[in-house]
Amino acid sequence: MDMFVIQGGTRLRGEVKISGAKNAALPIMAACLLTNEECVIRSVPDLADTRHLITLLESLGARVRRDESDALHIKVEDESISLADYESVRRMRASICVLGPLLARRGKAEVSMPGGCAIGDRPINLHLRGMEALGAKIHLDGGNIITESQRLQGTDIFLGGPFGSTVLGTANVMTAACLAQGRTVIEATACEPEVIDLGDFLNSMGAKVSGHGTPRIIVEGVDELHGTDYEIIPDRIEAGTFMIAAAITNGELILKGCRTEHLMALIDRLNLIGVEIERIDKDDTVRVSSARRLNPVDITTQPYPGFPTDLQAQLMTLLCLADGNSIITEKIFPDRFMHTAELNRMGAMLRKEGPTVVVQGVRELIGAPVMASDLRASAALVLAGMVARGQTEVLRVYHIDRGYEHIERKLNPVGAQIERVKEND
Ligand code: EPU
């Protein structure tokens, strides 16, 4: 297993290019199962999660290759298997996004029931409710959910849950409805940019999806979809993490491929904290720089366009160094606070009370060995390590490799000192 050894106290300065969005790439790659024509997807980041999904797609009969321009070519050659087994779902919960495409195209999907994970309970009841509404029969056998149907039938579906909308649930139901007979209206859908990107991708395959990006999506079913060539959006969470990296090191970064319109909630909070974000041309390039004094702010995570849960841990690290107290409330995954104990080991003053953390600003963080528990928590610990006095060791960085494309190779050229070593070296 790899770990990062980070020397803190360096200032970031320079230019970083943002990769394609992981959370757009995963459902889009899965949606390639809807046709047996070749789909070319550009800007798919090379991550543990995308590699894992490639293995799953191959086990489902697809031929996948990455070309010299880094585009993925996905072509289904065998449609006889419909099983995403326990191992693939255990390794990556997003494996669930093959459910909709398999059911719609092959009439059957067998997907292992996902267990809990470090960020809490992650039920899929809403995905299943959507499939049932489209006419699927569902039963559980040996830990696998088996969904079967003749051709799916368009209908009206309410997809809201106790925590608001569901991103992958929306993706699954919207994708399945593309090959259903007739019109499907899905209410209370997720409005995340990744859902918009999936809708645009499906339309590029010949689907008739409208309203994606709003809480009501309408899908007019078609008989068949065809191959396509599509470029996915840049990763707003990676961009947001690098904005925070510039701010926390009191540095200045130019981010290329940074869609500020996808990051308004973060930018709003960063401006209040004292971070300057300036668009420097029309081509999605921004300059991020920060004042020496950081103001405290309160944040509450919410579905898009609210503050993203996927940036909560990273912003918490920044607020550890603010001049006063901040309050962070998690409304999407109320248990997503595994990073607080690790940050406290580095001298932070964090007090968790239910789904809320009170952050008492401190003057400095101090390097320590810390353990990454999930993807975004590990990013938060890397940020902490870059600003801490002395050396920080972040163990189990395989979590960060799931969602950030070579993070140390992007941060070291602009001033970070992050070394990847084997944990038992
Ligand atoms: N929920 C239900 N029932 C369901 C599905 C979800 O109650 O059937 C609840 C969840 O427990 C949670 C809330 O609804 O409280 C929202 O969960 P959602 O379904 O939106 O999460 P997801 O689609 O499984 C995606 C991202 C996550 C991101 C969340 C929220 C992908 C591959 N994953 O997960 O990304 O945190 O949306 O924005 O798109 C990450 O990249 O680090 C990550 C965890």
Residues whose N, C-alpha, C, O or C-beta is under 5 A from the ligand:
A	BS01	EPU	N23 L26 A94 D121 R122 P123 I124 N125 L126 H127 G161 F163 S165 T166 V167 L168 G169 T309 D310 I332 F333 L375 R376
